[in-house]
Amino acid sequence: MSIHIYHITHIENLVNIVKEGRLYCDVRAAQYMSHSIAYSHLKRKRKQRAVPIEPKGTLANYVPFYFAPRSPMLYAIHTGYVRNGLSQTEIIYLVTSVEAVARQGKPFVFTDRHPLSISTRFSNDLSHLDHYVDWNVMRSEYWSDSPNHPDRKSRRQAEFLVYQQLEWHLIEQIGVYDSTRLDAVLQLLRHATHQPPVAVRRDWYY
């Protein structure tokens, strides 16, 4: 069974993603992404955090994906901690799979927890994936820390990081908040050469 991975972005960024034919890493995305959904201070830290294994660089040289929907980042958007006025309803999921990335020969790394954590481990060997990713946490509806699991939130934020860019044709599906956003995405894709299936996935949101 495929291991799906999830990239979240603002719906209005989709126009340029399709036009460019790829998702760019942070250092290149700033040239064409009209809406940032991230904490600005974390984006600065990602530019400074070195990736210790090949293909190296910094976190900002990679396109980030989560291993599960309903991430702590989306919760921060939902509760208004990222920036005023941004709603989770404006966020869409671009979904591919670990297998699709590997088949394409794309360089990648993955982590066992939030990549900015001091104790984060990095690997580029898929045989390590099940030892790094806490699938129980990924499948859990609740991920807040507890006395018995003091790092559960960080482990839920483990990332699969694709070096430099991910081509648009590798996106296998798109998830949206409601039928209004479904119609908007279908309209944006009407002239695209690659049109992945789009579905309302309310269970991926808060």
HUSULSUL-V71565 format. One record per residue. N is the residue number from 1. RES is the residue in three letters. PHI is phi in radians with two decimals (NA if undefined). Layout:
N_RES_PHI + N_RES_PHI
This chain:
1_MET_NA + 2_SER_-1.18 + 3_ILE_-1.70 + 4_HIS_-1.35 + 5_ILE_-2.27 + 6_TYR_-2.22 + 7_HIS_-1.87 + 8_ILE_-1.87 + 9_THR_-2.69 + 10_HIS_-1.27 + 11_ILE_-1.00 + 12_GLU_-1.30 + 13_ASN_-1.36 + 14_LEU_-1.10 + 15_VAL_-0.98 + 16_ASN_-1.31 + 17_ILE_-1.08 + 18_VAL_-1.17 + 19_LYS_-1.06 + 20_GLU_-1.31 + 21_GLY_1.35 + 22_ARG_-2.96 + 23_LEU_-1.68 + 24_TYR_-1.71 + 25_CYS_-1.16 + 26_ASP_-1.00 + 27_VAL_-1.18 + 28_ARG_-1.78 + 29_ALA_-1.15 + 30_ALA_-1.03 + 31_GLN_-1.28 + 32_TYR_-2.38 + 33_MET_-1.50 + 34_SER_-1.44 + 35_HIS_-2.36 + 36_SER_-1.58 + 37_ILE_-1.94 + 38_ALA_-1.75 + 39_TYR_-1.09 + 40_SER_-1.14 + 41_HIS_-1.22 + 42_LEU_-1.28 + 43_LYS_-1.10 + 44_ARG_-1.14 + 45_LYS_-1.14 + 46_ARG_-1.15 + 47_LYS_-1.22 + 48_GLN_-1.77 + 49_ARG_-1.39 + 50_ALA_-1.32 + 51_VAL_-1.56 + 52_PRO_-1.40 + 53_ILE_-2.19 + 54_GLU_-1.08 + 55_PRO_-1.50 + 56_LYS_1.06 + 57_GLY_1.35 + 58_THR_-2.05 + 59_LEU_-1.01 + 60_ALA_-1.24 + 61_ASN_-1.57 + 62_TYR_-2.23 + 63_VAL_-1.52 + 64_PRO_-1.55 + 65_PHE_-2.29 + 66_TYR_-1.65 + 67_PHE_-1.59 + 68_ALA_-2.73 + 69_PRO_-1.32 + 70_ARG_0.96 + 71_SER_-1.32 + 72_PRO_-0.99 + 73_MET_-1.10 + 74_LEU_-1.13 + 75_TYR_-1.11 + 76_ALA_-1.10 + 77_ILE_-1.13 + 78_HIS_-1.04 + 79_THR_-1.62 + 80_GLY_1.49 + 81_TYR_-1.46 + 82_VAL_-1.44 + 83_ARG_-2.78 + 84_ASN_-1.11 + 85_GLY_1.58 + 86_LEU_-1.42 + 87_SER_-2.00 + 88_GLN_-1.10 + 89_THR_-1.13 + 90_GLU_-1.52 + 91_ILE_-1.61 + 92_ILE_-2.10 + 93_TYR_-1.81 + 94_LEU_-1.88 + 95_VAL_-1.99 + 96_THR_-2.28 + 97_SER_-2.39 + 98_VAL_-0.99 + 99_GLU_-1.13 + 100_ALA_-1.12 + 101_VAL_-1.12 + 102_ALA_-1.15 + 103_ARG_-1.05 + 104_GLN_-1.34 + 105_GLY_1.31 + 106_LYS_-1.31 + 107_PRO_-1.15 + 108_PHE_-2.70 + 109_VAL_-2.42 + 110_PHE_-2.48 + 111_THR_-2.17 + 112_ASP_-1.68 + 113_ARG_-2.89 + 114_HIS_-0.90 + 115_PRO_-1.16 + 116_LEU_-1.58 + 117_SER_-1.19 + 118_ILE_-1.08 + 119_SER_-1.63 + 120_THR_-1.08 + 121_ARG_-1.82 + 122_PHE_-2.03 + 123_SER_-2.57 + 124_ASN_-2.15 + 125_ASP_-1.96 + 126_LEU_-1.11 + 127_SER_-1.19 + 128_HIS_-1.58 + 129_LEU_-1.00 + 130_ASP_-1.20 + 131_HIS_-1.47 + 132_TYR_-1.66 + 133_VAL_-1.56 + 134_ASP_-1.50 + 135_TRP_-1.18 + 136_ASN_-1.10 + 137_VAL_-1.16 + 138_MET_-1.13 + 139_ARG_-1.47 + 140_SER_-1.37 + 141_GLU_-1.22 + 142_TYR_-2.00 + 143_TRP_-2.33 + 144_SER_-1.18 + 145_ASP_-1.15 + 146_SER_-2.52 + 147_PRO_-0.97 + 148_ASN_-1.44 + 149_HIS_-2.37 + 150_PRO_-1.25 + 151_ASP_-2.13 + 152_ARG_-1.10 + 153_LYS_-1.06 + 154_SER_-1.14 + 155_ARG_-1.14 + 156_ARG_-1.15 + 157_GLN_-1.72 + 158_ALA_-0.98 + 159_GLU_-2.22 + 160_PHE_-1.83 + 161_LEU_-2.03 + 162_VAL_-1.70 + 163_TYR_-1.19 + 164_GLN_1.23 + 165_GLN_-2.83 + 166_LEU_-2.24 + 167_GLU_-1.15 + 168_TRP_-1.01 + 169_HIS_-1.18 + 170_LEU_-1.49 + 171_ILE_-1.28 + 172_GLU_-1.69 + 173_GLN_-2.85 + 174_ILE_-2.24 + 175_GLY_-1.96 + 176_VAL_-2.29 + 177_TYR_-1.31 + 178_ASP_-2.69 + 179_SER_-1.18 + 180_THR_-1.10 + 181_ARG_-1.26 + 182_LEU_-1.04 + 183_ASP_-1.08 + 184_ALA_-1.13 + 185_VAL_-1.18 + 186_LEU_-1.05 + 187_GLN_-1.15 + 188_LEU_-1.14 + 189_LEU_-1.59 + 190_ARG_-1.07 + 191_HIS_-1.90 + 192_ALA_-1.30 + 193_THR_-1.25 + 194_HIS_-1.98 + 195_GLN_-2.19 + 196_PRO_-1.15 + 197_PRO_-1.07 + 198_VAL_-2.10 + 199_ALA_-2.51 + 200_VAL_-1.27 + 201_ARG_-2.17 + 202_ARG_-1.04 + 203_ASP_-1.24 + 204_TRP_-1.57 + 205_TYR_-2.16 + 206_TYR_-1.66
